[in-house]
């Protein structure tokens, strides 16, 4: 959804919300709507210019928000909350059923009550909502074990698939917390092999075993700040320069880059930092002529060698 559409939906929902909460704190409203207080005040000033035809003093929405609270003094007829569209109702049903089917991820009673309310409010879409079923994959067992380990303060042994290296690894970890980021569940833990804090995707944990020893991350093992996104390279990570053809320009939008220069053919030259070059080699080989490693030269040589080896595998 575009920023304009987001704002329109927010403006339509704001007045009924404020009518139900006269004198509500601006900070709470901003938090509930997921915007900054500055953005909220801009929205409120825009609402002042909205209302009924005629656009006179008695036709426009009137609000009081000079201090830290907001009160609606005239709603111009915008007193009813927005109804969910069929797509919105079904999306909520799917999300809530997913939460309900994953053990330990949320309060089951609260999810069941919310699901009942949404299905009841679906109206004509109730039949479609009733046909929705959700299947949760094998990460359920990993999730249950992770929650048990965190709750009991025990270390864990993981058999984990490292996608960057395309290999299964064995490691002991000290669990720190469970996260749900960008639609996926992760275990954040101190990895004893890497001697660093790592994120482990639950759907890539092939096997898990609780150890008969306490979880003891080092005192300086701090949880990662994910406000800037899931993948956040460190300044000490090696820099890689890639030349991208027009067909692979999406890479610059998908991964955090330090520099990007548009080329005459519509392609890009980008610089990004990586903790492991294995995925860069896979990206380059998969992109064919549209992805070229410019630097470092050692990585470019590795990619050329892997490409020659792949071609040689075809034999005669």
C-alpha positions, 0 to 999 in steps of 0.5 A: 500500500502506498504512503498516500493510501496508508494515510487515507485509511488512517484518517478515516479511522482516526475520528471514530477512534478519537470519539470513543476515547475523548481526551486520549493522550497524543502519545497513545494515539501515535503508538496505536496507529504506528506513527510518530507524534509529528506525523499524527499532528500533521494528520490532525491538521489535515482533518481540520480541513475535511468535512461536509459540503459547504466547507463552512465553520459548521461543516468541517471536522473540529478537534482540540489538540493544543496540549498533550490530549485530543478531543473531537468536538464535531465529527461531521458524521464520521462516527462509525468505524470502518468495516473490514473488506473481504480481503482484510477479514480473510487476511486477519483470519489466516494470521490468527489461525496461524498464531493459534496453530503454533504452540506457545507463540501466543496466548491461545485464549486471546487468539481464540477470542479475537478470531471469533470476533473477526469471523463474526464481523466478517458478515457475508464473508463468514462462509469463506472465512470458515473454509480457511485452514492453516497448516504449520510446518515442522518448525512447531517442534523446534519452536516448542523446544526453543520455548522450553529451553528459554523458560528453563534456562538450558543450553541447546544443541542444534542441527541447523541448515546454513543456507549461505553455505548450503550445508548442515551444521552442528552447534551448541547455543545459549538461547537468549530470546525468540523473535518473529521478524518479517513473517518468520520465527527466529531464535537469537542465541550465543553460538559457541562455535562462532563465538558471537550472537546469531539468529537461527531461522526455526524452519531451518532447524533440522533437529534440536536437543536440550542440554543438561547444562545452563544457558550462559551467554557472555555478559557482553552478548547483547541482543541485536537491534533489528530496527534497521532490518534483519540483515545488518552487516558490521563495518568490519565485514569485507566489502564487495563491489558488484556490477548488476545488469538491468535484470538484476538491479533488484539486488540493490533494493533487497540487500543493504548497500553502502553505495550505488551508481546508476549505469548508462544501460540501466544497470548498477554498480553497488558496494555491500558488506557481507559476513559470508561470501558464499551467498554472493558466489551463488548470487553471481553464478545464478545471475549469469552475465547480469552479475559480475564481481568487480572486487575483491579480485580473490572473490572474482577468481573464486567465482570464475573457478566455480563457473569453469567447474560447473561447465566442465561437469557437462563433459563432452 
